Each structure stands twice: as structure tokens, then as C-alpha cells.
């Protein structure tokens, strides 16, 4: 029985049956391709730095990574404009960078320092930066979707022509908030783009035990909205389909549901060794590493060269070294400030 289940887990949802959109691929310039690659590499290296700091005891609580998810987080948020709203989850660090967040700010935030965006009240992505229209994740994950739908409604009423993009995992897509929000957004034609990050496990529960539908995007039919399942390791495909969804929302044609099929290559968080993940499944997904795939794509297009790659590696290493030193030098908030900004005066 266990062997049969393991085979089912391994064979299902490897990205081989992808329902693609019918739109025309938006042409990306050389500079845009390089920015996408830079953000993806920065995301990977930033998260490795976070894991190192966690192991050194310099980060308390949890440390979450999106290794394997970089093409999804970066490629989707890269479609947004300054006036658009972003509601990223804990594995969407790349989306923060693509929307303009600084390395220093994110390092201060993860280290829980006094000058962080939450003034040291939190050590992960639970923050808001109105200047960039980034509103960080809510730990009860699907609870973020109705908030995003509410912002989409407010934006529509204000005639802003802005788009709201948010995310949920495969597990969170089974929570009531997901369905209630899509029901509302579809009827009211709200400018909402909802991306399901199907990364194979809801913590330790494999997708084979979560739902029976072949594609989570098929649920879009029930709301009368477009739904697409895409290869979440291909930044080209992520960008293309998300661009179409953003354009549709901006025209006033309502929401789109996008399932991005990828793999969570680490455990749920730094403390989780992910022993429950079949090794063969991990090996299969290593072959689809989004960062390696993007490097091959850009090398083939003669956009990325060894010298540019080396330049980016040094630039990112310098940025991270600066951000870590800057954040570690920043103090923790004083105990007297613990209740400041918590209660209304």
C-alpha cells in the first residue's frame, strides 16, 4: 500500500501535462531577461543567507525558503506596475524583489530589528510597505485572499485601474476563504490574479491525499473565470500567462486562476528535514531547477554570458554581505516599545 502511494506521489504532477494559455508571448527585452535572472539568483542566495543566520542562532522563530519556486515568484510579480498591489506568501521572496523591495529592508525584517518594516515585531514576511504596495502574508494562509479581494474591490470603486496579485499553496486552496473570495471576485469582476503554488506538499501532506482533480486550475470553471496550469519552473511561461491575466484584470474583465506546478525543494521551514518526501521525487525535480533552466535559456539566447554571470554573482554577494552587516549592527526594539502601534490611542 505504501509503495503504491509513493508511486502515485512521484508520477502525479511532474510537469508534463500542462494546459497552456492561447495568448501571444510578450516579447521580453535583453534587459528584462537579465533582470528576471538577477532577481531569481538574488532570491536563491538571500534565502541561503537566511538559513545560515538561522543555524547560527541569529534568526529566531522560523526561516522559510522558496527553493524551486523562484521562477513563479519572480516571473509573476515582474508583470506588475507600480500602481498594482502585491500580497506575497512566505515562499515568494522573489516577488518582493521584483516589486522593488530592498535587500537591506528584507534583511532587517528577517532579523527582527528595530528599523525593520515591522519595527522588530516580526522576523518573516508579515509586513506592509504601502510605498511599494506590498502587503505581506497572513499566517492563516487563505485568509490573505479575502483581504486581497477587498483591496481589489476598493481599487475598482476608486477607478484606479490597478491589479491585485496574491498567492496560495496547494493545501491552502482547500480552505473556505479561497472559494468564498473567488466567488465574490468572479461575480463582481474584480481585478484579482490568484496564483496557486502547487509545490507538491502542504507541509507534509502530499497532493495525492489532498484532492482528486487532475489540475487545480479546473476549479476556475465553477466560478466562470479563466484557469491555467503552467510549468512553474519556466520563467518564460510564468511571465507570459501572468501578463495575460494582469492585462485581463486591468481591462475590467475580472479575475484569473493560475496553477503554477513546481516543487518545494526544502522542508516546510528550516527546522523540517522533509524526510517524508520521496528521494526519487526530489531527484526528478532537481532536473527542473528554475535557476538552472533560466541560465540555459539565456545562454542559448546569447543574453547571459560567463562575464555577466560572474558580475552578478559578485554584485549579489556584496549586496548580501552589506545587508547582513547592516542588519546585525541595528539594535532590537526596546522592551518599552513592545505595545507601541499595537493598540489604538
C-alpha positions in Angstrom: 0.0 0.0 0.0 2.8 2.4 1.0 4.7 1.5 -2.2 1.6 2.2 -4.4 1.1 5.5 -2.7 4.7 6.5 -3.2 4.5 5.7 -6.9 1.3 7.8 -7.2 3.0 10.7 -5.5 6.1 10.5 -7.8 4.1 10.1 -11.0 1.5 12.7 -10.4 2.1 16.4 -11.1 5.6 16.1 -12.6 5.1 19.0 -15.1 4.3 17.0 -18.2 0.6 17.7 -18.8 0.5 21.5 -18.8 -2.6 23.4 -20.1 -1.2 26.5 -21.7 -2.9 29.7 -22.5 -3.6 30.7 -26.0 -2.2 34.2 -25.9 0.9 35.5 -27.7 4.1 35.5 -25.7 5.0 39.1 -24.8 8.5 39.8 -26.1 11.0 40.4 -23.3 14.0 42.6 -24.0 17.5 41.5 -23.2 17.5 43.8 -20.1 14.2 42.4 -18.9 15.5 38.8 -19.2 18.7 39.8 -17.3 16.6 41.4 -14.5 14.5 38.3 -14.2 17.6 36.2 -13.9 19.2 38.6 -11.4 16.1 38.6 -9.2 15.9 34.8 -9.3 19.6 34.4 -8.3 19.3 37.1 -5.6 16.3 35.2 -4.2 18.2 31.9 -4.0 21.3 33.5 -2.4 19.3 35.6 0.0 17.5 32.6 1.3 20.7 30.7 1.7 22.0 33.6 3.8 18.8 33.4 5.9 19.3 29.7 6.5 22.9 30.3 7.6 21.9 33.0 10.0 19.1 30.7 11.4 21.7 27.9 12.0 23.9 30.4 13.8 21.1 31.4 16.1 20.8 34.9 14.7 17.3 34.4 13.5 14.7 33.1 15.9 11.3 31.5 15.2 11.1 30.2 11.6 13.1 30.5 8.4 11.2 29.8 5.2 12.6 29.3 1.8 11.2 29.1 -1.8 13.9 27.0 -3.3 12.4 25.7 -6.5 9.8 28.5 -6.6 11.9 31.3 -7.9 10.5 31.4 -11.4 7.0 31.5 -10.1 7.5 34.3 -7.6 9.7 36.5 -9.8 8.0 35.8 -13.1 4.6 36.6 -11.7 5.4 39.8 -9.8 7.5 41.1 -12.7 4.3 41.6 -14.6 3.0 44.2 -12.1 3.3 48.0 -12.3 4.0 50.4 -9.5 0.3 51.1 -9.0 -0.5 47.4 -8.6 -0.9 45.6 -5.2 1.1 42.6 -4.2 0.1 40.1 -1.5 3.0 37.6 -1.4 3.3 34.4 0.7 6.2 33.1 2.7 7.8 31.4 -0.3 7.5 34.5 -2.5 10.6 36.4 -1.6 11.4 36.9 -5.3 8.1 38.7 -5.7 9.3 41.3 -3.1 12.4 41.9 -5.0 10.6 42.1 -8.4 8.2 44.7 -6.8 11.1 46.9 -5.7 11.8 45.9 -2.1 15.4 46.4 -1.0 17.8 43.8 0.2 18.5 45.8 3.4 14.9 46.1 4.3 14.2 42.4 3.9 17.3 41.5 5.9 16.3 43.9 8.7 12.8 42.3 8.7 14.1 38.7 8.9 16.4 39.6 11.7 13.6 41.4 13.6 15.5 44.6 14.1 14.1 47.9 15.4 14.4 49.7 12.0 12.7 46.9 10.1 9.3 47.4 8.4 7.5 45.9 11.4 9.8 47.7 13.9 11.1 44.4 15.2 7.7 42.8 15.9 8.2 40.0 13.4 11.0 38.1 11.7 9.4 36.9 8.5 7.3 38.4 5.7 4.4 39.7 7.8 4.9 43.3 6.9 3.3 46.0 4.9 5.1 48.6 2.7 2.5 51.0 1.4 5.1 52.9 -0.6 5.6 49.8 -2.8 2.0 48.5 -2.3 3.3 45.2 -0.8 1.2 43.7 1.9 2.8 40.6 3.4 1.4 37.3 4.2 -1.0 36.3 6.9 0.0 33.1 8.7 -3.5 31.6 8.3 -2.7 31.5 4.6 -6.0 31.5 2.8 -7.1 34.4 5.0 -5.0 36.6 2.8 -7.2 36.0 -0.3 -10.3 37.8 1.0 -8.1 40.8 2.1 -6.7 40.9 -1.4 -10.2 40.6 -2.9 -11.3 43.5 -0.7 -8.4 45.7 -1.9 -9.3 44.7 -5.5 -12.9 45.9 -4.8 -11.7 49.2 -3.2 -9.4 49.7 -6.2 -12.2 49.1 -8.6 -14.5 51.5 -6.8 -11.8 54.2 -6.8 -11.3 53.6 -10.6 -7.6 53.1 -10.1 -7.1 50.6 -12.9 -4.8 48.7 -10.6 -4.4 44.9 -10.3 -4.1 42.8 -7.2 -1.9 39.7 -7.2 -1.9 37.1 -4.5 -0.8 33.5 -3.9 -1.9 30.4 -2.1 -0.4 26.9 -1.8 -2.0 23.6 -2.9 -3.1 22.9 0.7 -4.4 26.4 1.3 -6.5 26.2 -1.9 -8.8 23.8 0.0 -9.7 26.3 2.7 -13.1 28.1 2.6 -11.6 31.6 2.2 -10.2 30.5 -1.1 -13.6 29.6 -2.5 -15.5 32.4 -0.9 -13.1 35.0 -2.3 -13.2 33.6 -5.8 -17.0 33.5 -5.8 -17.1 37.2 -4.8 -14.3 38.2 -7.2 -15.8 36.5 -10.2 -19.3 37.9 -9.7 -18.0 41.4 -9.1 -15.4 41.1 -11.9 -12.6 42.2 -9.5 -9.1 42.9 -10.8 -7.6 39.9 -9.0 -5.0 37.4 -10.1 -4.8 34.4 -7.8 -1.8 32.0 -8.2 -1.8 28.5 -6.7 1.7 27.4 -6.0 1.4 23.7 -6.3 4.6 22.6 -4.7 3.5 19.1 -4.0 3.2 19.1 -0.3 1.0 21.0 2.2 3.6 20.8 5.0 4.0 17.0 5.0 0.7 16.1 3.2 1.3 15.1 -0.5 -1.1 16.3 -3.2 -2.3 12.8 -3.8 -4.0 12.9 -0.4 -5.4 16.5 -0.8 -7.5 16.4 -3.9 -8.6 14.2 -6.8 -8.8 16.7 -9.7 -6.0 16.4 -12.2 -5.4 20.2 -12.3 -6.3 22.7 -9.6 -6.9 25.3 -12.3 -10.0 23.2 -13.4 -11.7 24.7 -10.3 -11.9 28.0 -12.2 -14.8 26.6 -14.3 -17.0 26.7 -11.2 -16.5 30.4 -10.9 -16.9 31.1 -14.6 -13.3 32.5 -14.9 -10.2 31.5 -16.9 -7.9 28.9 -15.3 -4.5 27.8 -16.4 -2.0 25.3 -15.3 1.6 26.2 -16.1 5.1 25.0 -15.6 6.2 26.9 -12.5 9.9 26.3 -13.3 9.8 28.1 -16.6 10.1 31.9 -16.0 9.1 32.5 -19.7 5.8 30.6 -19.2 5.1 32.1 -15.8 5.6 35.7 -17.2 3.5 35.1 -20.3 0.5 33.7 -18.6 0.6 36.1 -15.7 1.0 39.0 -18.1 -2.2 37.9 -19.8 -4.0 37.6 -16.5 -2.9 41.0 -15.4 -3.9 42.6 -18.7 -7.3 41.0 -18.4 -7.8 42.2 -14.9 -6.7 45.8 -15.9 -9.3 45.8 -18.7 -12.0 45.1 -16.2 -12.6 41.5 -17.3 -12.3 40.0 -13.9 -10.1 37.5 -12.1 -7.9 34.7 -13.3 -6.9 31.5 -11.5 -3.4 30.2 -12.3 -1.9 27.0 -11.0 1.9 27.0 -11.1 3.3 23.5 -10.8 6.6 23.5 -9.1 8.4 21.8 -6.2 9.3 22.8 -2.6 12.9 21.6 -2.6 13.4 22.2 1.1 11.2 21.3 4.1 8.3 23.4 5.3 10.8 25.6 7.2 14.4 25.4 8.3 13.6 23.0 11.2 11.9 20.5 8.9 14.2 17.9 7.3 11.4 16.8 4.9 12.2 13.1 5.5 8.6 12.4 4.2 9.5 13.5 0.7 10.5 10.5 -1.6 14.1 10.9 -2.7 13.2 9.9 -6.2 10.7 12.8 -6.4 13.4 15.3 -5.4 15.8 13.9 -7.9 13.3 14.3 -10.7 12.6 17.9 -9.7 16.3 18.8 -9.4 16.5 18.3 -13.2 13.9 21.2 -13.5 15.7 23.6 -11.2 14.2 27.0 -12.3 17.5 28.9 -11.9 19.5 26.4 -13.9 16.7 26.3 -16.6 16.8 30.1 -16.8 20.6 30.2 -17.1 20.4 27.6 -20.0 17.6 29.7 -21.7 19.6 32.9 -21.5 22.9 31.3 -22.5 21.1 29.8 -25.5 19.7 33.2 -26.5 23.2 34.7 -26.0 21.8 37.1 -23.5 23.7 35.8 -20.4 27.5 35.4 -20.8 30.0 34.0 -18.3 31.3 37.5 -17.6 27.7 38.8 -16.8 27.1 35.8 -14.6 30.3 36.4 -12.7 29.5 40.1 -12.4 26.0 39.2 -11.0 27.5 36.7 -8.5 29.9 39.3 -7.1 27.2 42.0 -7.0 24.8 39.8 -5.1 27.5 38.6 -2.7 28.4 42.2 -2.0 24.8 43.2 -1.5 24.1 40.4 0.9 27.3 41.0 2.9 26.3 44.6 3.2 22.7 43.8 4.2 23.8 41.3 6.8 26.3 43.6 8.4 23.8 46.5 8.3 21.1 44.4 9.9 23.3 42.9 12.6 24.5 46.4 13.5 20.9 47.5 14.0 19.5 47.1 17.5 16.5 45.2 18.7 13.5 47.3 19.8 13.5 48.2 23.4 11.1 46.5 25.8 9.3 49.8 26.5 8.2 49.9 22.8 6.5 46.5 22.8 3.0 47.8 22.9 3.6 50.8 20.6 1.5 50.7 17.5 -0.5 47.7 18.8 -3.4 49.4 20.4 -5.4 52.4 19.1 -4.9 55.5 21.2 
